[in-house]
């Protein structure tokens, strides 16, 4: 089974420069970015079998990852004006 990459650069490759700029210049974006990647890595560890947890816990983490991604994407869109 191949685990899909969910890091922001894979999710939004067309916004690579904007993501980098926001990480460097926007503390709130940088904090959310770091939190997103921590949650994403945890989900990967669980999906790969490196960590055992309940299905409900995994679902909660996936929902949190999606919420953070949506929030980050809104910030990217407002930065690019699209």
Secondary structure, 3 states (H helix, E strand, C coil): CCCCCCCHHHHCHHHHHHHHHHHHHCHHHHHHHHHHHHHHHHHHHHHCCCCCCCHHHHHHHHHHHHHHHHHHHHHHHHHHCC
